[in-house]
Structures are given as C-alpha cells and as structure tokens.
Amino acid sequence: MIILGAILLIVGMLAGISLLSTVGGILLVIGAILWVLGATGRAVGGRKHFF
C-alpha cells in the first residue's frame, strides 16, 4: 500500500492531477500506519501482518 501510494503521489504531481496526489497521499499515510502497528506486534483487523 505504501508503494502504490508513493507511485500515485508521484504520477499525480508529474501529471498535475490533484486527485491522484490526494489519493496517493492518503494511501501512503494509511500504509505507514498499518506498517508501524504491524511492526509493533499489534493485531489490526484480526491480522498480525500486512504485506
């Protein structure tokens, strides 16, 4: 999710499409939060790991 968010953010900035930049930024933040929670061993949504 982090990689997809980064790709959408970059493409949105290069193409000048603000919707892609917004969605990419949101995916990047959500992916980072899930990664941190998974790294601490906390189960999120019933799952221990998000890949």
PDB file of all heavy atoms in Angstrom:
ATOM      1  N   MET A   1       0.819  -1.177   0.000  1.00  0.00           N
ATOM      2  CA  MET A   1       0.000   0.000   0.000  1.00  0.00           C
ATOM      3  C   MET A   1       0.873   1.256   0.000  1.00  0.00           C
ATOM      4  O   MET A   1       0.497   2.246  -0.600  1.00  0.00           O
ATOM      5  CB  MET A   1      -0.919  -0.020   1.221  1.00  0.00           C
ATOM      6  CG  MET A   1      -1.969   1.033   1.185  1.00  0.00           C
ATOM      7  SD  MET A   1      -3.136   1.029   2.544  1.00  0.00           S
ATOM      8  CE  MET A   1      -3.969  -0.506   2.343  1.00  0.00           C
ATOM      9  N   ILE A   2       1.999   1.149   0.653  1.00  0.00           N
ATOM     10  CA  ILE A   2       2.910   2.296   0.693  1.00  0.00           C
ATOM     11  C   ILE A   2       3.484   2.561  -0.699  1.00  0.00           C
ATOM     12  O   ILE A   2       3.560   3.715  -1.138  1.00  0.00           O
ATOM     13  CB  ILE A   2       4.036   2.054   1.718  1.00  0.00           C
ATOM     14  CG1 ILE A   2       3.453   1.970   3.123  1.00  0.00           C
ATOM     15  CG2 ILE A   2       5.085   3.151   1.637  1.00  0.00           C
ATOM     16  CD1 ILE A   2       4.453   1.599   4.184  1.00  0.00           C
ATOM     17  N   ILE A   3       3.859   1.502  -1.385  1.00  0.00           N
ATOM     18  CA  ILE A   3       4.437   1.664  -2.724  1.00  0.00           C
ATOM     19  C   ILE A   3       3.404   2.217  -3.697  1.00  0.00           C
ATOM     20  O   ILE A   3       3.703   3.119  -4.490  1.00  0.00           O
ATOM     21  CB  ILE A   3       5.011   0.320  -3.216  1.00  0.00           C
ATOM     22  CG1 ILE A   3       6.173  -0.103  -2.328  1.00  0.00           C
ATOM     23  CG2 ILE A   3       5.436   0.408  -4.668  1.00  0.00           C
ATOM     24  CD1 ILE A   3       6.687  -1.495  -2.596  1.00  0.00           C
ATOM     25  N   LEU A   4       2.184   1.700  -3.641  1.00  0.00           N
ATOM     26  CA  LEU A   4       1.120   2.202  -4.506  1.00  0.00           C
ATOM     27  C   LEU A   4       0.835   3.674  -4.218  1.00  0.00           C
ATOM     28  O   LEU A   4       0.662   4.474  -5.145  1.00  0.00           O
ATOM     29  CB  LEU A   4      -0.150   1.375  -4.316  1.00  0.00           C
ATOM     30  CG  LEU A   4      -1.359   1.795  -5.141  1.00  0.00           C
ATOM     31  CD1 LEU A   4      -1.071   1.642  -6.619  1.00  0.00           C
ATOM     32  CD2 LEU A   4      -2.570   0.989  -4.745  1.00  0.00           C
ATOM     33  N   GLY A   5       0.805   4.041  -2.950  1.00  0.00           N
ATOM     34  CA  GLY A   5       0.589   5.434  -2.587  1.00  0.00           C
ATOM     35  C   GLY A   5       1.691   6.344  -3.106  1.00  0.00           C
ATOM     36  O   GLY A   5       1.427   7.437  -3.598  1.00  0.00           O
ATOM     37  N   ALA A   6       2.933   5.880  -2.999  1.00  0.00           N
ATOM     38  CA  ALA A   6       4.057   6.685  -3.494  1.00  0.00           C
ATOM     39  C   ALA A   6       3.994   6.840  -5.011  1.00  0.00           C
ATOM     40  O   ALA A   6       4.233   7.938  -5.541  1.00  0.00           O
ATOM     41  CB  ALA A   6       5.375   6.039  -3.083  1.00  0.00           C
ATOM     42  N   ILE A   7       3.649   5.769  -5.711  1.00  0.00           N
ATOM     43  CA  ILE A   7       3.543   5.843  -7.177  1.00  0.00           C
ATOM     44  C   ILE A   7       2.439   6.805  -7.596  1.00  0.00           C
ATOM     45  O   ILE A   7       2.633   7.650  -8.475  1.00  0.00           O
ATOM     46  CB  ILE A   7       3.310   4.434  -7.764  1.00  0.00           C
ATOM     47  CG1 ILE A   7       4.564   3.583  -7.607  1.00  0.00           C
ATOM     48  CG2 ILE A   7       2.895   4.510  -9.229  1.00  0.00           C
ATOM     49  CD1 ILE A   7       4.380   2.127  -7.952  1.00  0.00           C
ATOM     50  N   LEU A   8       1.270   6.683  -6.963  1.00  0.00           N
ATOM     51  CA  LEU A   8       0.167   7.583  -7.305  1.00  0.00           C
ATOM     52  C   LEU A   8       0.491   9.033  -6.966  1.00  0.00           C
ATOM     53  O   LEU A   8       0.125   9.945  -7.712  1.00  0.00           O
ATOM     54  CB  LEU A   8      -1.110   7.156  -6.579  1.00  0.00           C
ATOM     55  CG  LEU A   8      -1.802   5.901  -7.091  1.00  0.00           C
ATOM     56  CD1 LEU A   8      -2.992   5.567  -6.213  1.00  0.00           C
ATOM     57  CD2 LEU A   8      -2.225   6.063  -8.528  1.00  0.00           C
ATOM     58  N   LEU A   9       1.181   9.241  -5.865  1.00  0.00           N
ATOM     59  CA  LEU A   9       1.566  10.598  -5.479  1.00  0.00           C
ATOM     60  C   LEU A   9       2.518  11.207  -6.507  1.00  0.00           C
ATOM     61  O   LEU A   9       2.338  12.354  -6.938  1.00  0.00           O
ATOM     62  CB  LEU A   9       2.210  10.576  -4.097  1.00  0.00           C
ATOM     63  CG  LEU A   9       2.508  11.903  -3.438  1.00  0.00           C
ATOM     64  CD1 LEU A   9       1.208  12.634  -3.144  1.00  0.00           C
ATOM     65  CD2 LEU A   9       3.273  11.688  -2.155  1.00  0.00           C
ATOM     66  N   ILE A  10       3.501  10.458  -6.942  1.00  0.00           N
ATOM     67  CA  ILE A  10       4.473  10.954  -7.929  1.00  0.00           C
ATOM     68  C   ILE A  10       3.813  11.201  -9.279  1.00  0.00           C
ATOM     69  O   ILE A  10       4.030  12.240  -9.910  1.00  0.00           O
ATOM     70  CB  ILE A  10       5.655   9.977  -8.041  1.00  0.00           C
ATOM     71  CG1 ILE A  10       6.466   9.994  -6.750  1.00  0.00           C
ATOM     72  CG2 ILE A  10       6.532  10.321  -9.239  1.00  0.00           C
ATOM     73  CD1 ILE A  10       7.513   8.909  -6.660  1.00  0.00           C
ATOM     74  N   VAL A  11       2.994  10.245  -9.730  1.00  0.00           N
ATOM     75  CA  VAL A  11       2.310  10.411 -11.021  1.00  0.00           C
ATOM     76  C   VAL A  11       1.367  11.604 -10.977  1.00  0.00           C
ATOM     77  O   VAL A  11       1.279  12.376 -11.932  1.00  0.00           O
ATOM     78  CB  VAL A  11       1.562   9.108 -11.406  1.00  0.00           C
ATOM     79  CG1 VAL A  11       0.631   9.337 -12.583  1.00  0.00           C
ATOM     80  CG2 VAL A  11       2.547   8.004 -11.722  1.00  0.00           C
ATOM     81  N   GLY A  12       0.661  11.756  -9.866  1.00  0.00           N
ATOM     82  CA  GLY A  12      -0.241  12.903  -9.731  1.00  0.00           C
ATOM     83  C   GLY A  12       0.484  14.225  -9.762  1.00  0.00           C
ATOM     84  O   GLY A  12      -0.001  15.197 -10.338  1.00  0.00           O
ATOM     85  N   MET A  13       1.653  14.275  -9.133  1.00  0.00           N
ATOM     86  CA  MET A  13       2.427  15.523  -9.152  1.00  0.00           C
ATOM     87  C   MET A  13       2.993  15.816 -10.536  1.00  0.00           C
ATOM     88  O   MET A  13       2.983  16.966 -10.979  1.00  0.00           O
ATOM     89  CB  MET A  13       3.555  15.453  -8.132  1.00  0.00           C
ATOM     90  CG  MET A  13       3.099  15.547  -6.720  1.00  0.00           C
ATOM     91  SD  MET A  13       4.508  15.449  -5.614  1.00  0.00           S
ATOM     92  CE  MET A  13       3.866  16.308  -4.202  1.00  0.00           C
ATOM     93  N   LEU A  14       3.492  14.774 -11.211  1.00  0.00           N
ATOM     94  CA  LEU A  14       4.074  14.977 -12.538  1.00  0.00           C
ATOM     95  C   LEU A  14       3.016  15.328 -13.581  1.00  0.00           C
ATOM     96  O   LEU A  14       3.260  16.147 -14.464  1.00  0.00           O
ATOM     97  CB  LEU A  14       4.844  13.729 -12.975  1.00  0.00           C
ATOM     98  CG  LEU A  14       6.135  13.430 -12.198  1.00  0.00           C
ATOM     99  CD1 LEU A  14       6.751  12.135 -12.693  1.00  0.00           C
ATOM    100  CD2 LEU A  14       7.119  14.577 -12.338  1.00  0.00           C
ATOM    101  N   ALA A  15       1.845  14.688 -13.484  1.00  0.00           N
ATOM    102  CA  ALA A  15       0.791  14.923 -14.461  1.00  0.00           C
ATOM    103  C   ALA A  15      -0.070  16.137 -14.100  1.00  0.00           C
ATOM    104  O   ALA A  15      -0.838  16.606 -14.932  1.00  0.00           O
ATOM    105  CB  ALA A  15      -0.095  13.682 -14.572  1.00  0.00           C
ATOM    106  N   GLY A  16       0.051  16.620 -12.884  1.00  0.00           N
ATOM    107  CA  GLY A  16      -0.740  17.766 -12.470  1.00  0.00           C
ATOM    108  C   GLY A  16      -2.175  17.417 -12.120  1.00  0.00           C
ATOM    109  O   GLY A  16      -3.056  18.266 -12.183  1.00  0.00           O
ATOM    110  N   ILE A  17      -2.418  16.158 -11.760  1.00  0.00           N
ATOM    111  CA  ILE A  17      -3.766  15.712 -11.404  1.00  0.00           C
ATOM    112  C   ILE A  17      -3.843  15.659  -9.880  1.00  0.00           C
ATOM    113  O   ILE A  17      -3.238  14.800  -9.242  1.00  0.00           O
ATOM    114  CB  ILE A  17      -4.068  14.331 -12.021  1.00  0.00           C
ATOM    115  CG1 ILE A  17      -3.902  14.382 -13.534  1.00  0.00           C
ATOM    116  CG2 ILE A  17      -5.470  13.880 -11.637  1.00  0.00           C
ATOM    117  CD1 ILE A  17      -3.999  13.033 -14.206  1.00  0.00           C
ATOM    118  N   SER A  18      -4.585  16.576  -9.313  1.00  0.00           N
ATOM    119  CA  SER A  18      -4.617  16.692  -7.861  1.00  0.00           C
ATOM    120  C   SER A  18      -5.336  15.518  -7.198  1.00  0.00           C
ATOM    121  O   SER A  18      -5.033  15.176  -6.057  1.00  0.00           O
ATOM    122  CB  SER A  18      -5.279  18.006  -7.448  1.00  0.00           C
ATOM    123  OG  SER A  18      -6.623  18.027  -7.880  1.00  0.00           O
ATOM    124  N   LEU A  19      -6.274  14.889  -7.896  1.00  0.00           N
ATOM    125  CA  LEU A  19      -6.987  13.743  -7.330  1.00  0.00           C
ATOM    126  C   LEU A  19      -6.033  12.577  -7.083  1.00  0.00           C
ATOM    127  O   LEU A  19      -6.099  11.933  -6.029  1.00  0.00           O
ATOM    128  CB  LEU A  19      -8.123  13.307  -8.260  1.00  0.00           C
ATOM    129  CG  LEU A  19      -8.955  12.124  -7.781  1.00  0.00           C
ATOM    130  CD1 LEU A  19      -9.688  12.502  -6.502  1.00  0.00           C
ATOM    131  CD2 LEU A  19      -9.918  11.686  -8.840  1.00  0.00           C
ATOM    132  N   LEU A  20      -5.131  12.322  -8.019  1.00  0.00           N
ATOM    133  CA  LEU A  20      -4.153  11.248  -7.831  1.00  0.00           C
ATOM    134  C   LEU A  20      -3.197  11.565  -6.691  1.00  0.00           C
ATOM    135  O   LEU A  20      -2.816  10.674  -5.927  1.00  0.00           O
ATOM    136  CB  LEU A  20      -3.353  11.009  -9.116  1.00  0.00           C
ATOM    137  CG  LEU A  20      -4.047  10.221 -10.217  1.00  0.00           C
ATOM    138  CD1 LEU A  20      -3.110  10.090 -11.419  1.00  0.00           C
ATOM    139  CD2 LEU A  20      -4.497   8.875  -9.747  1.00  0.00           C
ATOM    140  N   SER A  21      -2.818  12.809  -6.568  1.00  0.00           N
ATOM    141  CA  SER A  21      -1.930  13.203  -5.473  1.00  0.00           C
ATOM    142  C   SER A  21      -2.613  13.024  -4.123  1.00  0.00           C
ATOM    143  O   SER A  21      -1.991  12.545  -3.166  1.00  0.00           O
ATOM    144  CB  SER A  21      -1.517  14.664  -5.633  1.00  0.00           C
ATOM    145  OG  SER A  21      -0.784  14.835  -6.816  1.00  0.00           O
ATOM    146  N   THR A  22      -3.883  13.364  -4.048  1.00  0.00           N
ATOM    147  CA  THR A  22      -4.626  13.222  -2.801  1.00  0.00           C
ATOM    148  C   THR A  22      -4.789  11.764  -2.418  1.00  0.00           C
ATOM    149  O   THR A  22      -4.524  11.375  -1.269  1.00  0.00           O
ATOM    150  CB  THR A  22      -6.011  13.884  -2.932  1.00  0.00           C
ATOM    151  OG1 THR A  22      -5.836  15.241  -3.309  1.00  0.00           O
ATOM    152  CG2 THR A  22      -6.784  13.793  -1.638  1.00  0.00           C
ATOM    153  N   VAL A  23      -5.207  10.936  -3.365  1.00  0.00           N
ATOM    154  CA  VAL A  23      -5.387   9.507  -3.100  1.00  0.00           C
ATOM    155  C   VAL A  23      -4.044   8.864  -2.756  1.00  0.00           C
ATOM    156  O   VAL A  23      -3.954   8.039  -1.849  1.00  0.00           O
ATOM    157  CB  VAL A  23      -6.046   8.812  -4.309  1.00  0.00           C
ATOM    158  CG1 VAL A  23      -6.053   7.303  -4.147  1.00  0.00           C
ATOM    159  CG2 VAL A  23      -7.458   9.318  -4.501  1.00  0.00           C
ATOM    160  N   GLY A  24      -2.996   9.235  -3.459  1.00  0.00           N
ATOM    161  CA  GLY A  24      -1.672   8.705  -3.174  1.00  0.00           C
ATOM    162  C   GLY A  24      -1.186   9.073  -1.784  1.00  0.00           C
ATOM    163  O   GLY A  24      -0.620   8.243  -1.079  1.00  0.00           O
ATOM    164  N   GLY A  25      -1.422  10.297  -1.379  1.00  0.00           N
ATOM    165  CA  GLY A  25      -1.030  10.720  -0.037  1.00  0.00           C
ATOM    166  C   GLY A  25      -1.793   9.979   1.043  1.00  0.00           C
ATOM    167  O   GLY A  25      -1.225   9.570   2.060  1.00  0.00           O
ATOM    168  N   ILE A  26      -3.092   9.776   0.828  1.00  0.00           N
ATOM    169  CA  ILE A  26      -3.909   9.045   1.802  1.00  0.00           C
ATOM    170  C   ILE A  26      -3.442   7.598   1.907  1.00  0.00           C
ATOM    171  O   ILE A  26      -3.304   7.055   3.014  1.00  0.00           O
ATOM    172  CB  ILE A  26      -5.400   9.139   1.421  1.00  0.00           C
ATOM    173  CG1 ILE A  26      -5.900  10.565   1.617  1.00  0.00           C
ATOM    174  CG2 ILE A  26      -6.239   8.159   2.230  1.00  0.00           C
ATOM    175  CD1 ILE A  26      -7.274  10.824   1.039  1.00  0.00           C
ATOM    176  N   LEU A  27      -3.206   6.949   0.776  1.00  0.00           N
ATOM    177  CA  LEU A  27      -2.724   5.566   0.796  1.00  0.00           C
ATOM    178  C   LEU A  27      -1.355   5.457   1.463  1.00  0.00           C
ATOM    179  O   LEU A  27      -1.082   4.495   2.182  1.00  0.00           O
ATOM    180  CB  LEU A  27      -2.650   5.000  -0.620  1.00  0.00           C
ATOM    181  CG  LEU A  27      -3.961   4.580  -1.254  1.00  0.00           C
ATOM    182  CD1 LEU A  27      -3.719   4.101  -2.675  1.00  0.00           C
ATOM    183  CD2 LEU A  27      -4.633   3.507  -0.444  1.00  0.00           C
ATOM    184  N   LEU A  28      -0.520   6.433   1.234  1.00  0.00           N
ATOM    185  CA  LEU A  28       0.810   6.436   1.843  1.00  0.00           C
ATOM    186  C   LEU A  28       0.715   6.530   3.358  1.00  0.00           C
ATOM    187  O   LEU A  28       1.384   5.786   4.080  1.00  0.00           O
ATOM    188  CB  LEU A  28       1.616   7.608   1.282  1.00  0.00           C
ATOM    189  CG  LEU A  28       3.114   7.621   1.491  1.00  0.00           C
ATOM    190  CD1 LEU A  28       3.738   6.486   0.704  1.00  0.00           C
ATOM    191  CD2 LEU A  28       3.683   8.932   1.018  1.00  0.00           C
ATOM    192  N   VAL A  29      -0.138   7.402   3.856  1.00  0.00           N
ATOM    193  CA  VAL A  29      -0.298   7.572   5.307  1.00  0.00           C
ATOM    194  C   VAL A  29      -0.927   6.329   5.933  1.00  0.00           C
ATOM    195  O   VAL A  29      -0.453   5.836   6.969  1.00  0.00           O
ATOM    196  CB  VAL A  29      -1.132   8.833   5.612  1.00  0.00           C
ATOM    197  CG1 VAL A  29      -1.539   8.889   7.066  1.00  0.00           C
ATOM    198  CG2 VAL A  29      -0.362  10.074   5.220  1.00  0.00           C
ATOM    199  N   ILE A  30      -1.980   5.789   5.332  1.00  0.00           N
ATOM    200  CA  ILE A  30      -2.629   4.594   5.875  1.00  0.00           C
ATOM    201  C   ILE A  30      -1.683   3.405   5.856  1.00  0.00           C
ATOM    202  O   ILE A  30      -1.614   2.633   6.815  1.00  0.00           O
ATOM    203  CB  ILE A  30      -3.922   4.288   5.098  1.00  0.00           C
ATOM    204  CG1 ILE A  30      -4.965   5.360   5.387  1.00  0.00           C
ATOM    205  CG2 ILE A  30      -4.473   2.916   5.469  1.00  0.00           C
ATOM    206  CD1 ILE A  30      -6.211   5.240   4.548  1.00  0.00           C
ATOM    207  N   GLY A  31      -0.930   3.258   4.780  1.00  0.00           N
ATOM    208  CA  GLY A  31       0.041   2.171   4.698  1.00  0.00           C
ATOM    209  C   GLY A  31       1.120   2.285   5.759  1.00  0.00           C
ATOM    210  O   GLY A  31       1.526   1.288   6.360  1.00  0.00           O
ATOM    211  N   ALA A  32       1.579   3.491   6.017  1.00  0.00           N
ATOM    212  CA  ALA A  32       2.603   3.688   7.046  1.00  0.00           C
ATOM    213  C   ALA A  32       2.058   3.377   8.437  1.00  0.00           C
ATOM    214  O   ALA A  32       2.748   2.758   9.257  1.00  0.00           O
ATOM    215  CB  ALA A  32       3.117   5.125   6.988  1.00  0.00           C
ATOM    216  N   ILE A  33       0.813   3.770   8.693  1.00  0.00           N
ATOM    217  CA  ILE A  33       0.208   3.481   9.997  1.00  0.00           C
ATOM    218  C   ILE A  33       0.058   1.979  10.198  1.00  0.00           C
ATOM    219  O   ILE A  33       0.390   1.441  11.262  1.00  0.00           O
ATOM    220  CB  ILE A  33      -1.153   4.202  10.129  1.00  0.00           C
ATOM    221  CG1 ILE A  33      -0.940   5.705  10.248  1.00  0.00           C
ATOM    222  CG2 ILE A  33      -1.944   3.677  11.325  1.00  0.00           C
ATOM    223  CD1 ILE A  33      -2.208   6.517  10.144  1.00  0.00           C
ATOM    224  N   LEU A  34      -0.436   1.269   9.181  1.00  0.00           N
ATOM    225  CA  LEU A  34      -0.594  -0.183   9.292  1.00  0.00           C
ATOM    226  C   LEU A  34       0.753  -0.873   9.431  1.00  0.00           C
ATOM    227  O   LEU A  34       0.874  -1.863  10.160  1.00  0.00           O
ATOM    228  CB  LEU A  34      -1.349  -0.724   8.082  1.00  0.00           C
ATOM    229  CG  LEU A  34      -2.830  -0.365   8.002  1.00  0.00           C
ATOM    230  CD1 LEU A  34      -3.424  -0.877   6.700  1.00  0.00           C
ATOM    231  CD2 LEU A  34      -3.583  -0.909   9.196  1.00  0.00           C
ATOM    232  N   TRP A  35       1.778  -0.350   8.766  1.00  0.00           N
ATOM    233  CA  TRP A  35       3.111  -0.944   8.858  1.00  0.00           C
ATOM    234  C   TRP A  35       3.670  -0.804  10.271  1.00  0.00           C
ATOM    235  O   TRP A  35       4.223  -1.741  10.838  1.00  0.00           O
ATOM    236  CB  TRP A  35       4.029  -0.289   7.837  1.00  0.00           C
ATOM    237  CG  TRP A  35       5.441  -0.741   7.907  1.00  0.00           C
ATOM    238  CD1 TRP A  35       5.893  -2.024   7.880  1.00  0.00           C
ATOM    239  CD2 TRP A  35       6.594   0.089   8.016  1.00  0.00           C
ATOM    240  NE1 TRP A  35       7.260  -2.037   7.954  1.00  0.00           N
ATOM    241  CE2 TRP A  35       7.712  -0.745   8.044  1.00  0.00           C
ATOM    242  CE3 TRP A  35       6.780   1.460   8.088  1.00  0.00           C
ATOM    243  CZ2 TRP A  35       8.995  -0.248   8.141  1.00  0.00           C
ATOM    244  CZ3 TRP A  35       8.059   1.936   8.166  1.00  0.00           C
ATOM    245  CH2 TRP A  35       9.144   1.083   8.199  1.00  0.00           C
ATOM    246  N   VAL A  36       3.510   0.389  10.849  1.00  0.00           N
ATOM    247  CA  VAL A  36       4.009   0.627  12.202  1.00  0.00           C
ATOM    248  C   VAL A  36       3.255  -0.243  13.214  1.00  0.00           C
ATOM    249  O   VAL A  36       3.860  -0.845  14.102  1.00  0.00           O
ATOM    250  CB  VAL A  36       3.911   2.123  12.567  1.00  0.00           C
ATOM    251  CG1 VAL A  36       4.144   2.344  14.043  1.00  0.00           C
ATOM    252  CG2 VAL A  36       4.896   2.935  11.740  1.00  0.00           C
ATOM    253  N   LEU A  37       1.936  -0.311  13.093  1.00  0.00           N
ATOM    254  CA  LEU A  37       1.160  -1.135  14.016  1.00  0.00           C
ATOM    255  C   LEU A  37       1.510  -2.614  13.868  1.00  0.00           C
ATOM    256  O   LEU A  37       1.575  -3.339  14.862  1.00  0.00           O
ATOM    257  CB  LEU A  37      -0.338  -0.924  13.786  1.00  0.00           C
ATOM    258  CG  LEU A  37      -0.909   0.408  14.264  1.00  0.00           C
ATOM    259  CD1 LEU A  37      -2.368   0.521  13.860  1.00  0.00           C
ATOM    260  CD2 LEU A  37      -0.751   0.550  15.762  1.00  0.00           C
ATOM    261  N   GLY A  38       1.735  -3.063  12.657  1.00  0.00           N
ATOM    262  CA  GLY A  38       2.123  -4.456  12.440  1.00  0.00           C
ATOM    263  C   GLY A  38       3.518  -4.742  12.965  1.00  0.00           C
ATOM    264  O   GLY A  38       3.799  -5.842  13.461  1.00  0.00           O
ATOM    265  N   ALA A  39       4.407  -3.771  12.867  1.00  0.00           N
ATOM    266  CA  ALA A  39       5.781  -3.968  13.336  1.00  0.00           C
ATOM    267  C   ALA A  39       5.856  -4.039  14.857  1.00  0.00           C
ATOM    268  O   ALA A  39       6.764  -4.670  15.402  1.00  0.00           O
ATOM    269  CB  ALA A  39       6.673  -2.832  12.826  1.00  0.00           C
ATOM    270  N   THR A  40       4.911  -3.408  15.532  1.00  0.00           N
ATOM    271  CA  THR A  40       4.913  -3.460  16.988  1.00  0.00           C
ATOM    272  C   THR A  40       4.254  -4.728  17.522  1.00  0.00           C
ATOM    273  O   THR A  40       4.224  -4.936  18.730  1.00  0.00           O
ATOM    274  CB  THR A  40       4.193  -2.233  17.584  1.00  0.00           C
ATOM    275  OG1 THR A  40       2.846  -2.222  17.120  1.00  0.00           O
ATOM    276  CG2 THR A  40       4.902  -0.957  17.225  1.00  0.00           C
ATOM    277  N   GLY A  41       3.718  -5.547  16.624  1.00  0.00           N
ATOM    278  CA  GLY A  41       3.103  -6.803  17.040  1.00  0.00           C
ATOM    279  C   GLY A  41       1.637  -6.674  17.382  1.00  0.00           C
ATOM    280  O   GLY A  41       1.016  -7.611  17.854  1.00  0.00           O
ATOM    281  N   ARG A  42       1.075  -5.526  17.149  1.00  0.00           N
ATOM    282  CA  ARG A  42      -0.337  -5.312  17.463  1.00  0.00           C
ATOM    283  C   ARG A  42      -1.194  -5.821  16.312  1.00  0.00           C
ATOM    284  O   ARG A  42      -0.961  -5.484  15.157  1.00  0.00           O
ATOM    285  CB  ARG A  42      -0.582  -3.827  17.682  1.00  0.00           C
ATOM    286  CG  ARG A  42      -1.979  -3.491  18.065  1.00  0.00           C
ATOM    287  CD  ARG A  42      -2.075  -1.998  18.370  1.00  0.00           C
ATOM    288  NE  ARG A  42      -3.440  -1.611  18.574  1.00  0.00           N
ATOM    289  CZ  ARG A  42      -4.005  -1.574  19.774  1.00  0.00           C
ATOM    290  NH1 ARG A  42      -3.315  -1.897  20.827  1.00  0.00           N
ATOM    291  NH2 ARG A  42      -5.256  -1.206  19.897  1.00  0.00           N
ATOM    292  N   ALA A  43      -2.192  -6.640  16.620  1.00  0.00           N
ATOM    293  CA  ALA A  43      -3.088  -7.161  15.588  1.00  0.00           C
ATOM    294  C   ALA A  43      -4.053  -6.065  15.158  1.00  0.00           C
ATOM    295  O   ALA A  43      -4.689  -5.418  15.964  1.00  0.00           O
ATOM    296  CB  ALA A  43      -3.863  -8.352  16.124  1.00  0.00           C
ATOM    297  N   VAL A  44      -4.148  -5.839  13.852  1.00  0.00           N
ATOM    298  CA  VAL A  44      -5.051  -4.833  13.305  1.00  0.00           C
ATOM    299  C   VAL A  44      -6.041  -5.547  12.386  1.00  0.00           C
ATOM    300  O   VAL A  44      -5.645  -6.194  11.432  1.00  0.00           O
ATOM    301  CB  VAL A  44      -4.280  -3.763  12.478  1.00  0.00           C
ATOM    302  CG1 VAL A  44      -5.245  -2.731  11.907  1.00  0.00           C
ATOM    303  CG2 VAL A  44      -3.218  -3.119  13.325  1.00  0.00           C
ATOM    304  N   GLY A  45      -7.301  -5.453  12.716  1.00  0.00           N
ATOM    305  CA  GLY A  45      -8.314  -6.109  11.891  1.00  0.00           C
ATOM    306  C   GLY A  45      -8.226  -7.620  11.964  1.00  0.00           C
ATOM    307  O   GLY A  45      -8.586  -8.299  11.004  1.00  0.00           O
ATOM    308  N   GLY A  46      -7.733  -8.156  13.065  1.00  0.00           N
ATOM    309  CA  GLY A  46      -7.632  -9.597  13.210  1.00  0.00           C
ATOM    310  C   GLY A  46      -6.412 -10.218  12.566  1.00  0.00           C
ATOM    311  O   GLY A  46      -6.244 -11.427  12.545  1.00  0.00           O
ATOM    312  N   ARG A  47      -5.525  -9.404  12.023  1.00  0.00           N
ATOM    313  CA  ARG A  47      -4.331  -9.924  11.355  1.00  0.00           C
ATOM    314  C   ARG A  47      -3.082  -9.377  12.028  1.00  0.00           C
ATOM    315  O   ARG A  47      -3.017  -8.223  12.407  1.00  0.00           O
ATOM    316  CB  ARG A  47      -4.322  -9.501   9.885  1.00  0.00           C
ATOM    317  CG  ARG A  47      -5.578  -9.938   9.145  1.00  0.00           C
ATOM    318  CD  ARG A  47      -5.431  -9.624   7.721  1.00  0.00           C
ATOM    319  NE  ARG A  47      -4.726 -10.723   7.103  1.00  0.00           N
ATOM    320  CZ  ARG A  47      -4.615 -10.899   5.824  1.00  0.00           C
ATOM    321  NH1 ARG A  47      -5.136 -10.010   5.004  1.00  0.00           N
ATOM    322  NH2 ARG A  47      -3.978 -11.917   5.326  1.00  0.00           N
ATOM    323  N   LYS A  48      -2.086 -10.220  12.147  1.00  0.00           N
ATOM    324  CA  LYS A  48      -0.827  -9.798  12.749  1.00  0.00           C
ATOM    325  C   LYS A  48       0.082  -9.088  11.757  1.00  0.00           C
ATOM    326  O   LYS A  48       0.852  -8.205  12.115  1.00  0.00           O
ATOM    327  CB  LYS A  48      -0.073 -11.016  13.302  1.00  0.00           C
ATOM    328  CG  LYS A  48      -0.573 -11.411  14.651  1.00  0.00           C
ATOM    329  CD  LYS A  48       0.164 -10.619  15.692  1.00  0.00           C
ATOM    330  CE  LYS A  48      -0.071 -11.229  17.043  1.00  0.00           C
ATOM    331  NZ  LYS A  48       0.293 -10.378  18.112  1.00  0.00           N
ATOM    332  N   HIS A  49       0.023  -9.472  10.472  1.00  0.00           N
ATOM    333  CA  HIS A  49       0.947  -8.922   9.462  1.00  0.00           C
ATOM    334  C   HIS A  49       0.162  -8.430   8.261  1.00  0.00           C
ATOM    335  O   HIS A  49      -0.785  -9.056   7.833  1.00  0.00           O
ATOM    336  CB  HIS A  49       1.947  -9.978   8.995  1.00  0.00           C
ATOM    337  CG  HIS A  49       2.749 -10.562  10.092  1.00  0.00           C
ATOM    338  ND1 HIS A  49       3.784  -9.892  10.666  1.00  0.00           N
ATOM    339  CD2 HIS A  49       2.668 -11.740  10.752  1.00  0.00           C
ATOM    340  CE1 HIS A  49       4.331 -10.641  11.618  1.00  0.00           C
ATOM    341  NE2 HIS A  49       3.652 -11.772  11.696  1.00  0.00           N
ATOM    342  N   PHE A  50       0.556  -7.298   7.746  1.00  0.00           N
ATOM    343  CA  PHE A  50       0.019  -6.768   6.493  1.00  0.00           C
ATOM    344  C   PHE A  50       1.161  -6.692   5.501  1.00  0.00           C
ATOM    345  O   PHE A  50       2.171  -6.043   5.737  1.00  0.00           O
ATOM    346  CB  PHE A  50      -0.558  -5.367   6.716  1.00  0.00           C
ATOM    347  CG  PHE A  50      -1.886  -5.398   7.401  1.00  0.00           C
ATOM    348  CD1 PHE A  50      -1.976  -5.363   8.763  1.00  0.00           C
ATOM    349  CD2 PHE A  50      -3.041  -5.500   6.659  1.00  0.00           C
ATOM    350  CE1 PHE A  50      -3.194  -5.403   9.389  1.00  0.00           C
ATOM    351  CE2 PHE A  50      -4.255  -5.537   7.282  1.00  0.00           C
ATOM    352  CZ  PHE A  50      -4.336  -5.493   8.653  1.00  0.00           C
ATOM    353  N   PHE A  51       1.035  -7.397   4.411  1.00  0.00           N
ATOM    354  CA  PHE A  51       2.101  -7.427   3.407  1.00  0.00           C
ATOM    355  C   PHE A  51       1.673  -6.720   2.173  1.00  0.00           C
ATOM    356  O   PHE A  51       0.589  -6.803   1.728  1.00  0.00           O
ATOM    357  CB  PHE A  51       2.479  -8.859   3.064  1.00  0.00           C
ATOM    358  CG  PHE A  51       3.063  -9.590   4.222  1.00  0.00           C
ATOM    359  CD1 PHE A  51       2.333 -10.521   4.931  1.00  0.00           C
ATOM    360  CD2 PHE A  51       4.353  -9.337   4.633  1.00  0.00           C
ATOM    361  CE1 PHE A  51       2.868 -11.202   5.984  1.00  0.00           C
ATOM    362  CE2 PHE A  51       4.907 -10.013   5.703  1.00  0.00           C
ATOM    363  CZ  PHE A  51       4.161 -10.942   6.383  1.00  0.00           C
TER     364      PHE A  51
END
